[in-house]
Amino acid sequence: MPRPALQLVLTTCPDADTAERIAETLVGEHLAACVNILPIAKSVYRWRGKVETAAELLLIIKAPVRGYRALQRRLLELHPYELPEVVSVPIVGGFADYLTWINNPEKS
């Protein structure tokens, strides 16, 4: 089976301003075709020996796999968290025209 060429990259942000700044930067710098910002995800996690909770926004970033390193590097530069979530999930199927657009949004 061939390696997927596209991915979803997931990250969480502490507030709307941060989420919008990251989304606009990634799309503006051609590191992502699209970023969805989903409001209020309640996160429960262990940090430094304690169980913590936080209200966060979830970013779903659609991008080609070939640019993952640059996307991750930029995301880490922009992100306020000491240890931000950055998880890449391969896209293995979907509407062909949309997947083509993710790969090259400039052609739309």
C-alpha distance (Angstrom), angle and dihedral (degrees) to the residues before:
residue distance angle dihedral
M1 . . .
P2 3.85 . .
R3 3.80 119.7 .
P4 3.80 113.5 -99.5
A5 3.80 112.5 -102.5
L6 3.81 94.8 -156.4
Q7 3.77 134.4 55.9
L8 3.77 146.3 -175.4
V9 3.79 113.1 -133.0
L10 3.78 115.3 -159.6
T11 3.77 127.3 -157.1
T12 3.79 136.3 155.5
C13 3.81 127.6 -135.3
P14 3.80 132.4 -160.2
D15 3.82 97.0 -130.6
A16 3.80 145.9 5.2
D17 3.81 95.6 -100.9
T18 3.81 92.0 55.9
A19 3.81 92.5 44.5
E20 3.81 93.0 50.2
R21 3.82 93.2 45.3
I22 3.82 91.7 51.4
A23 3.82 93.3 44.3
E24 3.80 94.4 48.3
T25 3.80 92.2 46.0
L26 3.81 95.0 49.8
V27 3.81 92.9 48.0
G28 3.81 93.2 40.1
E29 3.80 91.9 51.9
H30 3.85 91.7 48.0
L31 3.82 92.5 -115.2
A32 3.82 92.0 120.9
A33 3.79 134.8 24.8
C34 3.79 93.8 -147.9
V35 3.80 139.9 -3.5
N36 3.79 122.4 -158.9
I37 3.80 116.6 -156.3
L38 3.79 112.3 -153.8
P39 3.79 117.0 -165.0
I40 3.76 126.8 -122.8
A41 3.74 115.6 -3.7
K42 3.78 110.8 178.5
S43 3.78 107.2 -137.2
V44 3.79 123.0 -160.9
Y45 3.80 113.7 -170.8
R46 3.78 144.6 148.9
W47 3.81 114.8 -109.8
R48 3.79 125.6 172.5
G49 3.78 93.4 -15.7
K50 3.82 97.1 -48.6
V51 3.79 133.7 96.2
E52 3.79 108.1 -119.1
T53 3.80 134.2 -175.1
A54 3.79 128.7 -156.5
A55 3.78 138.9 173.2
E56 3.80 106.6 -127.9
L57 3.78 140.5 165.0
L58 3.80 118.7 -116.9
L59 3.80 119.8 -135.9
I60 3.80 118.3 -156.8
I61 3.79 106.8 -164.0
K62 3.83 119.6 -165.8
A63 3.78 114.7 -156.7
P64 3.79 145.5 139.6
V65 3.81 114.7 -88.5
R66 3.81 90.4 -129.3
G67 3.81 90.2 71.7
Y68 3.80 98.0 45.7
R69 3.81 97.7 111.9
A70 3.81 93.3 52.1
L71 3.81 91.2 44.0
Q72 3.80 92.0 50.3
R73 3.81 92.7 45.9
R74 3.81 91.7 51.5
L75 3.79 93.1 43.8
L76 3.81 90.5 53.4
E77 3.83 90.2 49.4
L78 3.81 91.9 51.9
H79 3.80 99.6 39.7
P80 3.82 120.1 97.8
Y81 3.83 96.0 -155.0
E82 3.79 121.0 99.6
L83 3.81 88.9 -136.5
P84 3.82 109.7 18.2
E85 3.77 123.4 -167.0
V86 3.79 109.5 -109.4
V87 3.80 111.9 169.3
S88 3.80 124.5 166.0
V89 3.80 118.8 -153.3
P90 3.82 117.8 -172.0
I91 3.79 117.7 -125.0
V92 3.79 105.9 -133.1
G93 3.78 99.5 174.6
G94 3.78 146.1 -1.1
F95 3.79 144.6 122.6
A96 3.81 103.7 -25.8
D97 3.81 96.4 -140.2
Y98 3.82 91.7 51.8
L99 3.79 92.3 47.0
T100 3.81 89.6 50.5
W101 3.81 88.9 52.3
I102 3.84 92.0 51.9
N103 3.79 87.9 54.5
N104 3.80 92.8 50.5
P105 3.84 115.4 9.9
E106 3.81 92.0 167.3
K107 3.82 89.7 73.6
S108 3.80 93.6 62.9
